[in-house]
Amino acid sequence: MKDTLIAVVIPSYKVKNHVLDVISAMGPEVDRIYVVDDACPEGSGDFVEKNCGDPRVTVIKHGVNQGVGAAVMTGYLAAVQDGMDIMVKVDGDGQMDPALISLFISPIIAGEADYTKGNRFFDLENVLAMPALRLFGNAVLSFMTKLSSGYWNLFDPTNGFTAIHAEVVRYLPLKKISKRYFFETDMLFRLNILRAVVVDIPMAAKYGNEVSNLKIKKIVTEFLIKHLVNFVKRIFYNYYLRDMSLASIELPVGVIMMIFGMVFGAYNWVQSISFGLPSTSGTVMLSAMPVIIGIQLILAFLGYDIATVPTRPLHQRKINGSKK
């Protein structure tokens, strides 16, 4: 681990009351700490500069508020330029325990992952302790993220405790990644396009008296369209542009057949009601069979999609390739 340079990126916006405690909890495994003041109205960047004596800390300030994603990207770029190997993103509100950093970076150092993220749903006791609304919102968002990102083995997509290898950051289209609250889930979509390996790290949920800026009721609706767009992009990139397989045929044929059966069945049902004529067995079969076959084809596609979750780390492919 000593041969690997570890950086921590702390996006700072309205976290003045907690950020110094977060910094002071950083262990010796951390080589650099980047506090990115995203035009914080509390002046958290200036506050850290005046009150923090840790020589590992570098404060970066945004002239205007750009969002948590933009702040993290700024920290990533600074860390890459300084030669860091792994970047860990930790929020400045005290909800994330810096003592867990070693757990997040270990799979990356071991060559088992390109990107790690926290999962507060691993322990049943922690799940039951979560606020009901947050639990429901995360469950909905997790399912949408599985569809749009292709990482069916992951949960808790809005968890911001993450770590990433610098080689992977160099491949990411940083300017295209969502700059605000969709950042974490958009990152997963981008990582899947790169075929990067992502691993969940079990962690406890921690809630204090801090005020979260994330409103579940708002983002579930807001994220739906973004997830749909990413799903379409991912399917096009992975199943038609980059490669083709039997699954490339199963999905469109299945969708077409299901829609045809539903529309044909609905039309004949309306006609039957309007004219008082019973539908023939042939009409019923012509409606039902395409729906049944269509669903089977879609399920077959999903089975293939689940089975093709990336398993070979991108940064290991880069390292191995450079040795040849």
JOPEPE-V873657 format. One record per backbone hydrogen bond with DSSP energy under -0.5 kcal/mol. NH is the residue of the N-H (numbers start at 1). CO is the residue of the C=O. Records with the same first field share a line. If there is no record, write none. Layout:
NH=CO, CO
This chain:
4=1
5=3
6=4
7=86
8=32
9=88
10=8, 34
11=9
12=36
13=11
18=15
19=15
21=18
22=18
23=19
24=20
25=21
26=23
30=27
31=6
32=6
33=56
34=8
35=33, 58
36=10, 34
37=35, 60
38=12, 36
39=37
43=40
47=43
48=44
49=45
50=46
51=47
52=48
53=51
57=54
58=33
60=35, 58
62=37
69=179
70=179
71=67
72=68
73=69
74=70
75=71
76=72
77=73
78=74
79=75
80=76
81=77
82=78
83=80
84=79
85=5
86=5
87=164
88=7
89=162
90=9, 88
92=11
94=91
98=96
100=97
101=98
103=100
104=100
105=101
106=102
107=103
109=105
110=106
111=108
112=107
113=107
114=197
115=197
116=163
117=199
118=161
119=201
122=119
124=122
127=123
128=124
129=125
130=126, 127
135=131
136=132
137=133
138=134
139=135
140=136
141=137
142=138
143=139
144=140
145=141
146=142
147=143
148=144
149=145
150=145, 146
152=150
154=151
159=156
162=89, 160
163=116
164=87
165=114
166=85
168=165
169=165
170=166
171=167, 168
172=168
174=172
176=173
177=173
183=180
186=182
187=183
188=184
189=185
190=186
191=187
192=188
193=189
194=190
195=192
196=191
198=196
199=115
201=117
202=200
203=119
212=210
215=213
216=214
218=215
219=215
220=216
221=217
222=218
223=219
224=220
225=221
226=222
227=223
228=224
229=225
230=226
231=227
232=228
233=229
234=230
235=231
236=232
237=233
238=234
239=235
240=236
241=236
242=237
248=245
249=245, 246
250=246
251=247
252=248
253=249
254=250
255=251
256=252
257=253
258=254
259=255
260=256
261=257
262=258
263=259
264=260
265=261
266=262
267=263
268=264
269=265
270=266
271=267
272=268
273=269
274=270
275=271
276=272
277=272
284=280
285=281
286=282
287=283
288=284
289=285
291=287
292=288
293=289
294=290
295=291
296=292
297=293
298=294
299=295
300=296
301=297
302=298
303=299
304=300
305=301
306=302
307=303
308=304, 305
309=306
313=311
317=313
318=314
319=315
320=316
321=317
322=318
323=319, 320
324=320, 321
